Amino acid sequence: MTETFLTDRAWLWLAAALYLGGFLFGVVPLIRRGRHSNRLAFFIMLAGFAAQTLGLYLRGKAISGCPIGNTFEILQFTTWSAVALYFVVGAVFRLSLLGFFTSAFAAALSLVSLAVPAWDAVRRASASGGNAWVEFHAALALFSYGVFGLLALTSAMYLLQWFSIKRRRMDGIFSLLPPMQALDQINLRLLTTGVVLLGASLAVAIIHWQRTAGHAINSAMLFLGAIWFLYAVALSFRRANIVPARRLAWVCIALFTVAIATLGVIDAHRLP
Protein backbone atom coordinates (compact mmCIF):
# COMPACT_ATOMS: atom_id res chain seq x y z
CA MET A 1 0.00 0.00 0.00
CA THR A 2 1.29 3.43 -0.96
CA GLU A 3 1.46 5.85 1.95
CA THR A 4 2.01 9.61 1.94
CA PHE A 5 3.32 11.84 4.70
CA LEU A 6 0.21 14.07 4.53
CA THR A 7 -3.45 13.26 5.05
CA ASP A 8 -6.00 13.79 2.31
CA ARG A 9 -7.28 17.03 3.88
CA ALA A 10 -3.71 18.28 4.31
CA TRP A 11 -3.10 17.80 0.59
CA LEU A 12 -6.34 19.65 -0.15
CA TRP A 13 -5.31 22.52 2.14
CA LEU A 14 -1.97 22.65 0.32
CA ALA A 15 -3.81 22.75 -3.02
CA ALA A 16 -5.99 25.65 -1.83
CA ALA A 17 -2.89 27.54 -0.66
CA LEU A 18 -1.18 26.98 -4.01
CA TYR A 19 -4.26 28.14 -5.93
CA LEU A 20 -4.30 31.27 -3.78
CA GLY A 21 -0.59 31.72 -4.40
CA GLY A 22 -1.12 31.39 -8.15
CA PHE A 23 -3.75 34.12 -7.98
CA LEU A 24 -1.51 36.44 -5.92
CA PHE A 25 1.47 35.92 -8.22
CA GLY A 26 -0.84 36.85 -11.06
CA VAL A 27 -2.45 39.90 -9.49
CA VAL A 28 0.72 41.60 -8.20
CA PRO A 29 2.30 42.09 -11.67
CA LEU A 30 -1.06 43.32 -12.93
CA ILE A 31 -1.22 46.01 -10.26
CA ARG A 32 2.43 47.03 -10.43
CA ARG A 33 3.28 46.73 -14.12
CA GLY A 34 -0.05 46.17 -15.89
CA ARG A 35 0.96 42.74 -17.18
CA HIS A 36 0.29 39.16 -16.20
CA SER A 37 3.08 36.82 -15.01
CA ASN A 38 1.57 33.79 -16.68
CA ARG A 39 4.39 31.25 -16.52
CA LEU A 40 5.01 31.33 -12.76
CA ALA A 41 1.29 31.41 -11.95
CA PHE A 42 0.73 28.48 -14.32
CA PHE A 43 3.28 26.25 -12.58
CA ILE A 44 1.94 27.18 -9.15
CA MET A 45 -1.55 26.23 -10.33
CA LEU A 46 -0.20 23.00 -11.78
CA ALA A 47 1.33 22.15 -8.38
CA GLY A 48 -2.00 22.95 -6.73
CA PHE A 49 -3.81 20.70 -9.17
CA ALA A 50 -1.36 17.86 -8.45
CA ALA A 51 -1.86 18.28 -4.69
CA GLN A 52 -5.64 18.34 -5.06
CA THR A 53 -5.55 15.28 -7.31
CA LEU A 54 -3.55 13.39 -4.70
CA GLY A 55 -5.88 14.49 -1.89
CA LEU A 56 -8.97 13.35 -3.81
CA TYR A 57 -7.20 10.12 -4.79
CA LEU A 58 -6.50 9.29 -1.15
CA ARG A 59 -10.13 9.96 -0.19
CA GLY A 60 -11.37 7.87 -3.10
CA LYS A 61 -8.99 5.05 -2.24
CA ALA A 62 -10.32 4.97 1.32
CA ILE A 63 -13.88 4.31 0.12
CA SER A 64 -13.00 2.47 -3.11
CA GLY A 65 -15.02 4.93 -5.16
CA CYS A 66 -15.25 8.45 -6.50
CA PRO A 67 -14.77 10.97 -3.64
CA ILE A 68 -18.13 12.73 -3.87
CA GLY A 69 -19.67 11.50 -0.62
CA ASN A 70 -20.58 14.84 0.98
CA THR A 71 -20.86 18.56 0.25
CA PHE A 72 -17.15 19.14 0.95
CA GLU A 73 -16.07 16.48 -1.53
CA ILE A 74 -18.60 17.69 -4.11
CA LEU A 75 -17.15 21.21 -4.00
CA GLN A 76 -13.60 19.87 -4.15
CA PHE A 77 -14.43 17.65 -7.14
CA THR A 78 -16.14 20.56 -8.92
CA THR A 79 -13.07 22.74 -8.33
CA TRP A 80 -10.77 19.97 -9.58
CA SER A 81 -12.89 19.59 -12.74
CA ALA A 82 -12.79 23.32 -13.50
CA VAL A 83 -9.01 23.48 -13.07
CA ALA A 84 -8.50 20.37 -15.23
CA LEU A 85 -10.60 21.96 -17.96
CA TYR A 86 -8.63 25.21 -17.67
CA PHE A 87 -5.43 23.41 -18.62
CA VAL A 88 -7.16 22.18 -21.80
CA VAL A 89 -9.16 25.30 -22.72
CA GLY A 90 -6.39 27.74 -21.83
CA ALA A 91 -3.88 25.85 -24.00
CA VAL A 92 -6.20 25.34 -26.98
CA PHE A 93 -7.51 28.91 -27.13
CA ARG A 94 -4.35 30.58 -25.73
CA LEU A 95 -6.22 32.38 -22.96
CA SER A 96 -3.35 33.46 -20.72
CA LEU A 97 -5.58 35.53 -18.44
CA LEU A 98 -7.97 32.63 -17.85
CA GLY A 99 -5.49 31.15 -15.39
CA PHE A 100 -5.74 34.32 -13.30
CA PHE A 101 -9.52 33.95 -13.03
CA THR A 102 -9.38 30.17 -12.58
CA SER A 103 -6.88 30.37 -9.72
CA ALA A 104 -9.11 32.89 -7.92
CA PHE A 105 -12.15 30.65 -8.46
CA ALA A 106 -10.31 27.50 -7.33
CA ALA A 107 -8.85 29.19 -4.25
CA ALA A 108 -12.22 30.62 -3.19
CA LEU A 109 -14.20 27.40 -3.66
CA SER A 110 -11.50 25.23 -2.06
CA LEU A 111 -11.04 27.48 0.96
CA VAL A 112 -14.78 27.84 1.53
CA SER A 113 -15.26 24.07 1.46
CA LEU A 114 -12.34 23.53 3.86
CA ALA A 115 -13.50 26.30 6.21
CA VAL A 116 -16.84 24.60 6.98
CA PRO A 117 -16.06 21.38 8.92
CA ALA A 118 -19.76 20.43 9.01
CA TRP A 119 -19.69 19.79 5.27
CA ASP A 120 -17.18 17.00 5.85
CA ALA A 121 -18.55 15.74 9.17
CA VAL A 122 -20.78 13.04 7.66
CA ARG A 123 -19.02 11.08 4.98
CA ARG A 124 -20.75 8.40 2.96
CA ALA A 125 -18.84 5.17 2.56
CA SER A 126 -19.90 5.33 -1.06
CA ALA A 127 -21.90 8.03 -2.76
CA SER A 128 -23.30 5.44 -5.13
CA GLY A 129 -24.24 2.67 -2.71
CA GLY A 130 -21.69 0.53 -4.50
CA ASN A 131 -23.36 0.95 -7.91
CA ALA A 132 -20.99 1.92 -10.73
CA TRP A 133 -23.77 3.44 -12.86
CA VAL A 134 -24.92 5.78 -10.08
CA GLU A 135 -21.33 6.79 -9.41
CA PHE A 136 -20.74 7.46 -13.11
CA HIS A 137 -23.88 9.61 -13.23
CA ALA A 138 -22.80 11.65 -10.21
CA ALA A 139 -19.21 12.13 -11.40
CA LEU A 140 -20.38 13.16 -14.87
CA ALA A 141 -22.85 15.65 -13.38
CA LEU A 142 -20.16 17.23 -11.20
CA PHE A 143 -17.73 17.37 -14.11
CA SER A 144 -20.38 19.31 -16.03
CA TYR A 145 -20.50 21.69 -13.06
CA GLY A 146 -16.77 22.21 -13.59
CA VAL A 147 -17.51 23.13 -17.20
CA PHE A 148 -20.19 25.58 -16.07
CA GLY A 149 -17.75 27.04 -13.55
CA LEU A 150 -15.20 27.70 -16.27
CA LEU A 151 -18.01 29.12 -18.42
CA ALA A 152 -18.85 31.59 -15.64
CA LEU A 153 -15.20 32.72 -15.66
CA THR A 154 -15.03 33.22 -19.44
CA SER A 155 -18.38 35.02 -19.22
CA ALA A 156 -16.89 37.38 -16.65
CA MET A 157 -13.97 37.97 -19.02
CA TYR A 158 -16.45 38.79 -21.81
CA LEU A 159 -18.24 41.33 -19.61
CA LEU A 160 -14.94 42.93 -18.60
CA GLN A 161 -13.98 43.27 -22.26
CA TRP A 162 -17.37 44.79 -23.05
CA PHE A 163 -16.91 47.25 -20.18
CA SER A 164 -13.41 48.18 -21.34
CA ILE A 165 -14.62 48.94 -24.86
CA LYS A 166 -17.62 50.90 -23.64
CA ARG A 167 -15.47 52.96 -21.23
CA ARG A 168 -12.55 53.17 -23.67
CA ARG A 169 -10.19 51.56 -21.19
CA MET A 170 -7.48 49.48 -22.83
CA ASP A 171 -4.82 49.49 -20.10
CA GLY A 172 -3.93 47.05 -17.34
CA ILE A 173 -5.99 43.88 -17.18
CA PHE A 174 -8.23 45.05 -20.03
CA SER A 175 -5.32 45.02 -22.49
CA LEU A 176 -4.82 41.29 -21.82
CA LEU A 177 -8.38 40.22 -22.55
CA PRO A 178 -9.12 38.28 -25.76
CA PRO A 179 -11.45 39.80 -28.40
CA MET A 180 -15.15 39.68 -27.57
CA GLN A 181 -15.94 37.53 -30.61
CA ALA A 182 -13.41 34.91 -29.51
CA LEU A 183 -14.80 34.89 -25.97
CA ASP A 184 -18.34 34.54 -27.31
CA GLN A 185 -17.32 31.46 -29.31
CA ILE A 186 -15.58 29.96 -26.28
CA ASN A 187 -18.68 30.59 -24.16
CA LEU A 188 -20.87 28.84 -26.73
CA ARG A 189 -18.57 25.81 -26.87
CA LEU A 190 -18.33 25.52 -23.10
CA LEU A 191 -22.09 25.93 -22.73
CA THR A 192 -22.72 23.25 -25.35
CA THR A 193 -20.23 20.90 -23.65
CA GLY A 194 -21.78 21.43 -20.23
CA VAL A 195 -25.33 20.88 -21.49
CA VAL A 196 -24.29 17.67 -23.28
CA LEU A 197 -22.42 16.30 -20.24
CA LEU A 198 -25.18 17.07 -17.74
CA GLY A 199 -27.77 15.73 -20.18
CA ALA A 200 -25.79 12.50 -20.53
CA SER A 201 -25.54 12.25 -16.75
CA LEU A 202 -29.30 12.61 -16.39
CA ALA A 203 -29.90 10.06 -19.16
CA VAL A 204 -27.67 7.51 -17.41
CA ALA A 205 -29.50 8.09 -14.12
CA ILE A 206 -32.99 7.83 -15.64
CA ILE A 207 -32.17 4.62 -17.52
CA HIS A 208 -30.65 3.07 -14.41
CA TRP A 209 -33.47 4.04 -12.06
CA GLN A 210 -36.11 2.83 -14.49
CA ARG A 211 -34.45 -0.58 -14.59
CA THR A 212 -34.00 -0.81 -10.83
CA ALA A 213 -37.04 -1.82 -8.83
CA GLY A 214 -37.79 0.31 -5.81
CA HIS A 215 -36.11 3.47 -7.03
CA ALA A 216 -37.88 6.57 -8.28
CA ILE A 217 -36.76 9.97 -9.44
CA ASN A 218 -35.78 11.86 -6.29
CA SER A 219 -35.38 15.54 -5.41
CA ALA A 220 -31.71 15.60 -6.41
CA MET A 221 -32.63 14.44 -9.90
CA LEU A 222 -35.30 17.12 -10.15
CA PHE A 223 -32.83 19.85 -9.14
CA LEU A 224 -30.27 18.60 -11.68
CA GLY A 225 -32.97 18.40 -14.32
CA ALA A 226 -34.01 21.98 -13.63
CA ILE A 227 -30.39 23.21 -13.86
CA TRP A 228 -29.93 21.33 -17.16
CA PHE A 229 -33.19 22.75 -18.55
CA LEU A 230 -32.20 26.35 -17.76
CA TYR A 231 -28.78 25.96 -19.35
CA ALA A 232 -30.33 24.21 -22.37
CA VAL A 233 -32.82 27.05 -22.82
CA ALA A 234 -30.01 29.61 -22.62
CA LEU A 235 -28.06 27.67 -25.25
CA SER A 236 -31.08 27.38 -27.55
CA PHE A 237 -31.86 31.09 -27.26
CA ARG A 238 -28.27 32.06 -28.01
CA ARG A 239 -28.04 29.70 -31.00
CA ALA A 240 -31.26 31.25 -32.34
CA ASN A 241 -29.84 34.76 -31.73
CA ILE A 242 -32.74 35.53 -29.39
CA VAL A 243 -30.34 36.34 -26.55
CA PRO A 244 -27.30 38.55 -27.28
CA ALA A 245 -23.84 37.46 -26.17
CA ARG A 246 -23.64 40.00 -23.34
CA ARG A 247 -26.93 38.87 -21.82
CA LEU A 248 -25.87 35.24 -22.17
CA ALA A 249 -22.74 36.02 -20.17
CA TRP A 250 -24.84 37.44 -17.32
CA VAL A 251 -27.17 34.44 -17.49
CA CYS A 252 -24.28 31.95 -17.32
CA ILE A 253 -22.83 33.65 -14.24
CA ALA A 254 -26.25 33.74 -12.55
CA LEU A 255 -27.02 30.10 -13.40
CA PHE A 256 -23.70 28.88 -12.01
CA THR A 257 -24.34 30.81 -8.80
CA VAL A 258 -27.70 29.04 -8.50
CA ALA A 259 -26.13 25.67 -9.37
CA ILE A 260 -23.47 26.02 -6.65
CA ALA A 261 -26.07 27.23 -4.13
CA THR A 262 -28.17 24.10 -4.69
CA LEU A 263 -25.30 21.63 -4.33
CA GLY A 264 -26.06 21.20 -0.63
CA VAL A 265 -29.70 20.44 -1.40
CA ILE A 266 -28.72 17.92 -4.08
CA ASP A 267 -26.28 16.23 -1.70
CA ALA A 268 -28.94 16.00 1.05
CA HIS A 269 -31.60 14.44 -1.19
CA ARG A 270 -29.67 12.05 -3.40
CA LEU A 271 -29.65 8.31 -2.90
CA PRO A 272 -27.32 7.18 -0.09
Secondary structure, DSSP 8 states (H G I E B T S, - for coil): ----SS-HHHHHHHHHHHHHHHHHHHHHHHHHHSS--HHHHHHHHHHHHHHHHHHHHHHHHHHTS-S-SSHHHHHHHHHHHHHHHHHHHHHHHT-TTHHHHHHHHHHHHHHHHHH-GGGGTS--S-TTTT-HHHHHHHHHHHHHHHHHHHHHHHHHHHHHHHHHHHTT--SGGGGGS--HHHHHHHHHHHHHHHHHHHHHHHHHHHHHHHHSTT----HHHHHHHHHHHHHHHHHHHHHTTSS-HHHHHHHHHHHHHHHHHTHHHHHHHS--
